[in-house]
Amino acid sequence: MSRLWIVILTTASLAAPLLASAEVAVPFRFDPPDSSPGQVSVAGEWNQWNAGVDLLSDEDGDGLFEGTILIEPGRYEYKFVVDGNWYEDPEAAESVPNPYGSSNSVVYVSVEEGAAKEYRIGPQATEPASSIREVTFSFHPEQTPAQVFLAGTFNEWNPTADRMGGPDDDGVFTLSMPLPPGEHQYKFVADGVWHHDPNGENQTADGFGGFNSIIRVDDRFPPVSLAEGDGRIYGADLDLSPGNVSVVRVDPERIIVTARAYQGDVEGASILFLQRGEERSEPMVPIGGDGRHVYFRGEMEAGIGTEGRLGVRLYDGDSIRVMTRRGLTTEAESAALLEISAVTTPLFSMPDWVVDGVFYQIFPERFRNGNRQNDPDFSESYYRGKTSLPEGGKTNGEYYHLVRDWSDAEGLTRSPYRTDGRPDYFSFYGGDLEGVTEKLSYLKDLGVTIIYFNPVHRAKSSHKYDACHYREVDPHFGGNAAFRRLTEKAHEAGIRVIVDGVFNHTGDCHYAFRDCLEKGQDSPYWKWYEWRKWPLPDPLPEGAKATDYYDCWWGHGTLPNLNFDLSRPGPREEEANRISEAEPNWPVIEEVMETVRFWLVEMDADGFRLDVAGEVPDWFWRLFREEVRNTKPDAYVIAELWGNAAADLSPLRFDATMNYKYFREPALAFFGRGQIDAPTFDMQLVGGRYGYPVPSVLGAMNLLGSHDTERFLTLAGGDERRLLLAMLFGATYVGVPHIYYGDEIGMQGGPDPDCRRPFPWGTLDEPAKSALRSQVREYLAARRAHPALRRGEFHTLLAEEQIFAFARWTEEDRLVVLLNAGYLPAEITLERGALPFEAGEAEDVLGGRALPFQGEELRIHLEPFAGSVLAFPAP
């Protein structure tokens, strides 16, 4: 698709606050439908969609309203506004859907290469003072509820975390909350019902047919008064809960403790340990901040059999406060501290093969067709009546069919068989496991060491999240024998394999569900599911929903939820944290445990990625984790958790998480779309780097995209420089890099199912794709060659405008990574004294050349959207 680029050489405003580039004079013109409009303007992302700022005029009287707007380089969505009515730009070469059922126009603003901007990395001062603001939220419901909570991105959308006060005499509920600058999405939860803010500044689609409200926190809101040395310690939300405090046993004799306080508010912290009436104290040191919090870390000797109670002391001026489970107190209350024992604090180690690895995610149906003899023929009973089109050749219902042209992906954006313009969700291409086995050498050459498969068990859909049987590999993927051959060949090539565990729900084709449909309450599987009404008519009566009859995932009747807790209805199963609080459904649990043993032993897989992990009771995952480790001690368990996963990461549940919140979201905003600057990017990474247990940080799946998201390159406007820079960051940052199949050659794709296009094997020799893959291969080789990029310490050296630089080091391996996500070249001066280690002469890891210091300074040139990795041998 062609794109509108505004490219102008300019020297104005090189210190722009957000994108750190020259402002560009961008011309706009619009022919309004009303021949005599009162006001015409252009509103877009650069002016926060303010229709009263950038006005257009018709000075020559030709009916065209024109104007030139100064905008910093980047990608922007916009519309014209005529007397309050909003219009797309008919001259725009690109448009994208918006949350309101229409589309926004898109403009790309760039500058030609000009003089490089100067940056300096010198010895750093102390952490800057906190910039958090006090924000008051108000909600006036039409009918007065018993209670109202505030939920949003700032509290992981927890619907019961922050209760609003009120109502007052006017029926208004309010809550004041400290928040850092930037945009925050939120909703009000009144008696369990979610509402967007009718008086909110802006809103965006919530993905479920509604909207989230958006508030932008800036200097309009009063700052929270914080100061070091004033003797006052701000204690809002500071307790020993996960996210605030992480306690992890990293070896049999040592515990690492990480805790946070409000930035700019305290002078120090220490570990407090009570044991048999005696008190121990160990120092903690600041390790970084996110603009709202400063993080402290310390360690203490505590053998595997050591028992006691642990808290954190905060110091400021002459004040001392103890962080407990009840919040900040003046004294150490033993009962309110964390229990430390072999049971509560077991050893938490991440398998070396994960820490040293590189993930490659494969959607099996679309990776490669290695055996056309097993292509879907739709002979299974669950396809009956759904494999042919009615007269007229179109249907908006289920129409399962095979696309015989592997390169034909047009239906994934707009189906030729539907009348509603929606994509083709029911097409198959014939990808299989034999095709993956054939390409193991391709993956090994790229640098891949771990394959993560989307589900491969037998199922009706192409995505296979609707299992018909957990322990049968889909025959159209080659069956169990094909998977076992694949794991054998993969292990020979040094590649591990993890599979998708989909244990929240089955498909409606599952043998247990089908038996229930046939026998009703006489089925031995009746209690595997939660039935609300019986019998189940086929088809459902007009106006009826599957949820009227049985509990199912997000209302999808094809995905009936498994019933883990016989004492609670499905939506409330997560309320029981301990197994003693639940009535476990043991036949369902044993079905999953048998499935664990099948995949880890019979199929020789190396771990599980767990689908919608947050919708399954915590106590069940403890049983699951125990079964996994008893079956294969070095197996890996990673959860699909899109928000802050601090409460879920431990040796008792999940090793790590798919790092959507603390990697993909900031990387997309910074590298992919240029929506945030480097300081904001740095702050958005911190929570995952310091708020998670150390092993979980090292083993996090740092993904740029997946089968559930639009392709990164598509969201980046097709700019391969942005993709490569993000991949370089992924290869050098803390955690494990992840490649969604085809990203290494620049595959594009919109929302599901377009992000699941067939891999274009016939294009690999095209120069552009070959060059892109070679660059990615080089990045992964650098990571493989340098232990510091896998296990080293991390320290931000520079976060200024669009320049981000950081150090990674171990005792023997020392590196600096510099990234330019801006539109202008950069000249960076690195002072030797700014490095957190002693350094000799530098070597350009990617360029293979020496870079000598000139005295105590080193000069590095970075082109726009380019990066550099420097290695420093010990002097």
N, C-alpha and C positions, 0 to 999 in steps of 0.2 A: 504494500500500500504506500502510495506517495504521501509525503508529509510536508507541511508548510513550515519552512525554516526562515526566520528573520535573521540575517547575518550582516552585522554592521561593525566596522572597526571604530572603536571609541576609546577615549582616555578618561571619560568622566567617572567620578565616584568609584575609585578602585577600592575603597574601604566599605563597600556595601555591607550591611549588617548580617544578612542571611546567607546569600550565595557567594559572597566574597569575590565578586567579579565586577566588571564594568557594567553600568546600566546601559541598556540599548534603547534607542528611540524606535518604537514599534508602531507602524501606521495601521489604523483600523478604519474601515468604512462600511456603512450599512445603508441600504435603501429600505426604509421602514414601510410597512404596508399602509400606514396612515399617512396621507399626503401632508398633513399639518400637525405633526406631533408636538406635544409641549416640551418633553425632555427625552433625549436619547443619550444613553451611556453604554459603556462596556464594563461588565463586572466579571471578575474571575478570581482565580486562586491567588494572584499577586496582590489583590486589594481586599482579600477576605470576603469576596462576593458583595462588596458594598456598591450598590447601584447609584449612589450619590457622589462618587468621587471622580471618576474619569469620564467626563462629559464629552460628547461629540457635537459638532455644529455643522450647519450647512451655510458656510459663508458666501459661497458663490451662487447659491440659489438653484443648484441643479438637482435638488432632491436627495442627494447623497450626503449623509452625515459622516463627517470625517474628524479624525484627531490623531495625534501622535502621543503615545504613552511611554514614559521611561520605565523599563522593566529589566530586572536583572536576568541573566541567562538562566535558562531552564525550560522545563515542559509545563505548560499551564492549560487548564481547562477554563472556558469562558463562555459568556453569552452576551448578546445585546439586550438592553432593557429599554423599552419604549413605553413611557407613561405607566410603568409598573408591570408591563407585560414582557415576558422573556422569550427571546428568539435565538435560534441557532444562526451561525454564520454560513450562508449558502456558498461562500467562496472558500471555506476551510476544506482542506484535503483530508481531514480526519475528524471523527467524532466518536464519543464514547457514551454508553448509557449512564444515566444518573439515577439517584434513588427515587426520583419523582415520576418515573415512567416515560421520560423523554430523554434527550441526549444533550451533552455539552460539546461544543467545538473545542479543538485542541490547536495550540500554537507552540512551536518550538523556537526558542530565542537563543541565539548563539552569537559569538564574536569570532572574528578572524584572529589568527595567531598574532600576538603583539609582544610588547616587552614583557619579560617575566616579572612577576612580583616577588619581592624579597621576604624571606622568613628566617627567623633565627631560633635555634634550639640551644638555650643556655641553662645554667643552673636554675632550678625552679624554686619559687617561693613556697610558703606553706599553702595548704588547701585554701581556696577562697572562701569567704564567709557565705553562709547559706543565703539563697535568694528566694526561699519559699514565701508564699503569700497566704493570707487567710481569706478563704473564699466561703461565702455564705450562700447556701442553696435554700430555695423556698419552693413549696409545693402547696397549691390550693386545690384539693380534689373536689369534684362535684358533690360527692357524698362522703361524709366523715368516716374514715376507716378506723379500726382499732389501733393499728400501728402502721407506720411508714418507715421504710429504710431507704438509704441512698446506696446505689450500686453502680460501679463504673470501672474504668480501666485502672483507677487508682487503688481499688481494693479487690481486683481480680473478679469483678462482677459478683461478689459475694452478696446474696440477697438478704442476709441477716447480720452483716458485720457492723454497719453504721446506722444506728437508729436515729431518726429525726425527732426532735422535740416538738411538742404541740399536741393538739392544735391550740392556737391562741384564740382570742375572742372572734377573730375574723375567719377562723377555720384554716389557718395557714400553718403548715409544718415547716420547721427550719433546722438547719444543721450547719455549723461552721467547721471547716476542715483545712488543715495546712496542706498546700499543694505547691509543687515546683512550677516554674513558668513552662508554658507550652499548651498544647491542646489536650483536653481530656474528654472522653465520652462517658455518658452517664444516663441512668434512668432512675425513676422512683418506683419502689415496690410497695404497694398499698395492699395489705392483707393478702400477699402472695401474687397480686396482679401487677404486671409491669406497665409503666406509663412513661412516655417521653415527656420532656418539659415543654408545655405549650408556650411558655414565654422564653424558651432558650434562644441563644444567639444563632445557632445553626443546627443542622441535623444531618445524619447520614444513614443509609440503609443498614439495618441490623442483621441482614441475612436471613431473616425469618418472616419477611413480609411487613415488617414495621420499621421503626426508626430509633436510632440512638441520638440523644441530644449531645451537642458539643459546646464546651466552654473553653475559651482561650484565656489562660491566666497570664497576666502581664502586670505592668506597673499601675494599672487602674485599681488593683486590689492592695490593701495595706500589707506591708511586710510583717512577718512574725518577728517579734523582738528577741533576737538571740545574740549572745556575746560570750566569749570566753573570759573566764576570770571574774564574772559578776556574781558568782555564788548561786545562780539560779539555773536549774537543769530542767529543760522542757521535756515533759514526759508523755506527751500524747502518743498513744498506741505503742509505747515501748514496754515490752514484756518479753518473756522467754519463749514466745511462740516461734515456729519456723519462719524464716525470712528475717526476723530480728536477730535470732541467735541460731547458729549452727554448731553442733557438737558432734564430732566424728572421730572414731578410733581408726587411725590410718595404719597402725601396726600394733602388735600385741602389748606394747609398753607405752604407747603415746596417744594422747588425745589432742586434737586441734579444735580450738574454739574461735569462732568468728561472731562478732556482735556489732550492732550499729547504734549510733546516737544521732541526734540532729546536728547537721554540719554547722560549725562555727559556734557551738554551744558548750562543749566540754573540753577540758584540757587533757584528759587521759582516761584510761580504763584498765581494769585488771580482772583476772579470773579469780573467783572466790570458790573455795572448795572446803566443805565441812565433812569431817570424817571422825566418827567416834568422839565427838565433843571438841575436837581440835580443828583449827582453821589454817588453811594454806592459801597463799596468794601468789599468783604468777602474773608477770607484766604482759600487757597487750600493746601493740604498736599500730598506728594508723596505716592502712594499706590503700586507701582510695576513697573517693566520694562520688555521689551522683547528683549533686546540686541540692538534694534534700537531706541526705544522710551521709555521715562519715562512717567508714567501716574500720573496726579494730580486729586484730588477730593475735592470738597467743597460743602457746601449747604447754602441756603439763605431762609429767610422767605419771602414768596410771596403768598399772598392769591389768591384764584381762580379768583378774579376779577382784580388782579394787572396787569397793563400794563406798558411796557417799552421796553428797548433795552438791550441786554446782549452780552458781549464779555468776553475775557480772557486776562489778562495781564501776560506777562512773564518778569522775572527779571534776570539780570546777570551783576554783577559788577555795573557800573554806567549807564547801558543801560536798558531801558524799551520799550517793544514792545507790541502792542495790536493785538491779533488775531481777524481778521475780516473775512467776507465772501470773501474779495478780497486778503487775505493773511495777512502778518504782516505789520503793519503801526506804525508810531511814535505817532500818535494821535488817539483818539477814534472818528471815523467817524460814527455818529449815523445811517445813512442810510445803512452802511455796517455791522451793528450788527444784531443779531437775534431778531426778534420780539417775545415778551413774552405777551401772552394774554390768555383768557379762550378758544379761538378758536385754537390758534397755540400751546398751551401747556396745553391741557386738562389732567385731572387725568389719570394716567396710573397705573392700579393695576392688578396684576396677581391673578387669582382665587386661593384660598387656596387649593382647591382640586387638582390643578395642582402642586403647590409647594410641597405639602405633598405626591405626588403620585409616582407611579411606572408604566411606560408604558410597555405594552405587545403587540407587533405587530402580527396580525394574517392575514395570506394569506388564505382567507376562503376556497378556493378550495382544500387546502392541509392540513388543521388542523385536521378535524375529520368528518367522514361520519356518521351522526346520524340518517339518514333516507334514506334507499336505494330506497324508492319509488319515491324520487324526483331526482334520478341520471340522468345526461344528457342522453337524447335519440336522440338528434339532429334532432328533428322533425320540428324545426323552419325553416322558409323559407330561412334564410340566410345561412343555412348549406347545402342547396340543391345542389347535385352534388359534395359534398366534404366529403362524409362519407364512401366512398369505394375506394379500391385500384385498379389501373389498372392491366391488365394482367401482371404477373411478380411479383406482390406483393410489389412494391416499387414506391415511388413518392417523388419528392423534392418540390411538391406543398402543398396546404392545404389538410390535411387528418385528420378530427376530429373524435376522437374515445375515448372510455372509457377504462381505464386500470383497470381491475377488481381485480387485485392483489395489494392491498394497499401498500404492502412492495416492490413492483417492481419499483425501481426508475432508473434502468439502462438506460432507454430511454432518460432520462433528460440530459445525457452526450453524448449519441450516439444513434440516433433513429434506430430501426431495420427496419424502413419502408423507409429510405432514402438511396440514393446512394452516397451522398456527404459527409457522415460522420458527419453531423451536428446533434444537439440535436433535440428532439421531442418537438416542440413548440405547437403542436395541440392536446396533450393528456389531458384527464380529469380523475380525481380520485373519484369525488363524494362528496368532503367535503361540508358541509352545516352549516347553523346557528343552527340547532338543535344539531349538534355535539358540537358546542361551548357552547350552553346552558347546555349541559350535563356535561361539564368540568369547569363550573364556580367555583365549589368547589376546583378543582385542582388549578386554578389560584389564588383564594383567599388564599389558604393555602401557596402558593409560596410567597405571599406578593404583588400581582398585585392589583392595584387600578384603572387603566385606560386601556381599550382595544382600540388600534388603528387598525381599519379594513382597509385593502386594499379594493378597490371598491366592493360594494355589489349590485350595480344597474344592471339591465338586460343588458347583453352584449354578444358578440359572443365568445370572447376569454376566456381563463381560468383566465387571470389577471384582466379583466373587466375594463381596462382603455379606452375601446372603447364603450362608453355608447350607447345603443339603446334607453334608456329612463331614465332620471335622477330620476324620482319619482316612479320607479317600481323596487323593490328588485327582483333580478333574481329568477325566479320560481324554479330553480334547487338548490338555497340556501334556499328555503322554502317560498319565497314571502314576501310581506309586513307584514303579520300576524306573521311570524316567527321572523322577526326583532323586531317587537313591543313586542313580548313575551320575547325576549332576553333582551332588554333594561329594561323591568320591573323586570326580575329576577336579572339582573346585579345590578341594583340600590338597590334592596333589600339586595344584598350581599356587598354593599358599593363600587361597581365598576362602574366607568363612562365609556362612550362609545363615541369615536370620529370616524368620517367616512371620507373617501377620497373624496374630492371635485375635480372633473376633469372638469374644466370649460374652459380650453384653446381650447379643441377640443371635438368632439363627435366621435362615431364610424360611419362607412359608413352604418351601420344598423339603425341609428337613424331615427325616424319617419320623422323628418323635412328633412333630407338629402334624404331619400327615396322618399318623396313627390316631391322634386326638380327633382330627376331623372325621375319621372313619368310625371311631368307637365312642366318642364323647367321654363321659366320666368313667367309662369302663376301661379306658386306655391306661396302661401302666405309666404313661408319660403325662397324664392329665395335669399333674401339679408342676410339671416342668415350665409351664406357662401360666400366666395369670388371666383367667377367663372372667369376663364381666357379664356376659349374656350368652345364653345357649338356647337353641342351636344356632350355628353360624350359617346364614343363607348364602347361596351362591347363584347369582350375584347378589350383592348387598342391595337392600331396598333403596329407592331414590331418596337422597338426602341423608342416608346413614353413613357412618364412618367406621373404619376398622376398629378404632379405639372404643367404639361403643360396645364391642364384643370381646376384645382382648387387649392387653398392654402391648404396645409396639413402639419401636424406636422413632421418636419425633413424628408420630402419627402415620408412619409408612407401614401399611398393612402387610407388605411383603417381608417385613423385618420384625417378627414377634420377639419380644424381650424374654430372656430367660428369667425364671423366678428363683432368686437366690435365698430370699428371706421369707419364710412362710408366715411370719408374724406381721409383715408390713406390705402395703400396696407398693407396686413397682416404683413410682416416683419418690417414695420415701425410704427406699432401702438403704440409701447412703447415710441416713441418720444414725445408724448403728455403727459405731467405730470399732467396737470389740465384739468378738464372736459370742461372748456371754450375754450381750444385749440383743442378739438375734435368735431366730429359730432356723438354723441352717437347713437348706434343702439338699440333703446329702446325695441323693441320686444325681442331681445336676452337678454338684461339686465333683463327684467321682467321674462323671463324664468328661469334665475338663481335665482332671488329673490324668486320666487314661490318655487323653489327647496330648498332654505334656510329654508323657513317656513315649508315645508313638513318634512324635516329631524329633525328640532329642536322641532316642535310642534307635528305633527302626529306620528313621529317615536320616539320622545323624546330622540334624540341623544344630546350630550353635547358639540359638537364642530366639527370643520373641520380641516383636514390636506389638504393643497391646493397643487395640483400637478402642476409642472412646473410653479410656481408662477411668476417667472421672465419674462415669455413670454406673460403675460397679462398686459394691461395698468395699471399704478398706479392709475389713477383716478377711474377706475372700482373697484379696491380693496377698495378704500375709501367708495364707495357706498355699497360694500359687507359688510365691517366691520360695517357700520352703521346699516345695515339691521340685521346682526347677533345680535348685542347688543340690538337693539330695540325688537327683538324677544325673546331672552333669555339672560339677562344681564350678567350672569356668564359663558357664553359659551366661549370656547377657540378656537383661530384661529392661526394655526401654518403653516408655509410655507415651501415647499421644495425648499431650496436655498443652493447650494453646496459651495458657496464662502462666502466672507465676507458680512453679511446681515445687517450691521450697518445702511445703508440708508433706509432699509425697515421696521425696527422694531420701532413701535410707537403705541400709542393708536388710530391712524388714519388708520392703515393698519393691521400689523401682530403682535400678542403677542410675538411670538418666532419663532425660526427656528429649523429644523432638523440640529443638530450641527455636520455636516460632517467636516467642516474646523477646528473648534477649539476643537473638541473632538475626533471623529473617526480617522481622519488622524494622529494626533500625538499619540493617544493611540495605533493604529495599528503599527506605526513605532517603538514605544518604547517598549510596552509590547509584541506585537504580533510577530514582526520580528527582534527586536534588532538592528534596523538600525540607531538609534540615541541614544545619551547619555542623562542623566537626565537634564543637563543644557539646552540642545536644546529642550527637551520635555517641560520643564518649560516655555521657551520663546515662544514656539508654542501655548501654551494655553492662553497666556496673552491677545491677541487681543479680544478673545471672552469673557473673564472675565471682562475686563475693557473698551473695546471699544463698548460694547453693553449697552443699557439702563438696569439699575438694575433689573427691573421686568423681562425683557427678559432673563437675565442671570439666574435668579431663576427658570424660566419656560422653559429653553432650553431642547429639547429632545436630551439627550446625548446617541447617539446610537453607537454600535460597528459594526453593520451590518444591512442590510435591504434586501428587495426583489430585490434591484438593485445592490447588491454587492455580492462578494464571501463571504462565511461564515468566520467569524473571526477565528474559530478554524482551518479551512483549510489553511488560509493564515499564521497561526502560526505554520504550519507544524504538526498539530495534537497534539501539546503539551498542554494538559489540564491545566497545571500549569500557562501557559501564559494567557489562557482564564480566569481562576479564578482570577488572579491578576488584569486583566483589569476590571473584574466585580466588584471586591472589590473597585477599584478606582472609578468606576462609581457610586457605592453606597455611596461613601464618599465625592465626589467632588461636586462643585457648579453646580446646575442644577438637572434635573430629570433623573434618570436611565431608560434605555430602554432595553428591551429584545426582540430580534427577535425570534419568536416562535421556541422552540427546542434548543436554545443556552444553556438553563439551564440544558440540559442533553447531551450537546456535539454534537449536530447535525453538520454534515459537508456538504459541497457543493461548487462547483465551480461557474463560472459565470452563469447568467440567461440562462436557467431555472433550472439549477442544484441546485441553492440556494433555490429553492422552492419545495424541496422534501416533500412527505407526512410525517407527524409527526409519529414516530415509537412507538405507544402506547404500543405495545406488549413487548417493551424492558425496560419499566420503572422499573421493579423489578431487573434488572441486577445490581449487586453490584456497578459497576463503575458509571453507570448512576444515581443510587439512591444517591450515595455519592456526586456526582457533584451537583445534585439538592439540596441536604441538605445544602451544603456549600453556594450556592447562596441564599437559603432561609435564612440562618443565616446572611448573609451580609445585606439583605433587612430588616431583623428584627432589626438589629443594627441601620440602618438608621431611621426606624420607631420609635425607642425608644429614639433617640437623636435629639432634635430640631436643634442643632448646625450643624448637617449634612444636614439639609434642608434649614435653613435660616441663618446660622452663618457666621461670617467673615471668610476670608481665608488669610493665610499667609504661604509662602514657608519657611520652616525651613532648608532644606538641598536639594541641587540638585548637586550631585557629582557622577561622573562615572555612574553607573546604580542604584544608591540609590536616591529615591525621598521621602521626608518627608514634611508634612505640618500640620498646626494647623487649626482647625475649632472651633469657640467658639461663644457663646452668654453670657449674663451676668451670667446665671445659669448653663450652660452646656459647658464643655471644653474638647476638644479632640485633640489628635495627631495621625496622620496616617503615618505609615512607610512602604515603599514598596521597595522590593529588586527585580529588574528585571535583575539581573546578574546571572552568572553561579557559583559564589563562595558564601559561607556563609558570613554573615556580622555581626560584633559586633559593635553596635552603642551606643555611650555614649551620653546621653542627659543631658545637664546642665540645672538646674532649671531656671537659669537666662536667658536662650535663649527663654523661652516661652513668648508669648505676653500677658499672663495673670498670675495672682497669682495661684499657684497650690499646692494642697495637695498631698497625696500619690496616686500613679497611680493604676488603675485597668485595667487588660487585658480584653477588651470587648468581644473578640471572644474566649478567653481561660478561662474566668471566674475565674481569680486568681489575688491576690494582687501583686503589683510590687513596693516594697518600695525603696525610694531613699537611697543611701549610702552617707550620708552627703548631698551634693548638686548635686549629680550625679545619674543617672539611667542608668543601662546597659540593652540593649535589644539585643537578638540574633535573626537573621533572616536567615532562610534557603534560598537557591536559589529559585527565583520565588515565594516568599512568602511575606506576609504582616502582619501587626499588627495594631490594633486600641486600643489606650490607652485613658481612661477617667480619668480626674483629678478633683475631687471635690474641691470646694473653701476651702482654709485653714481656 
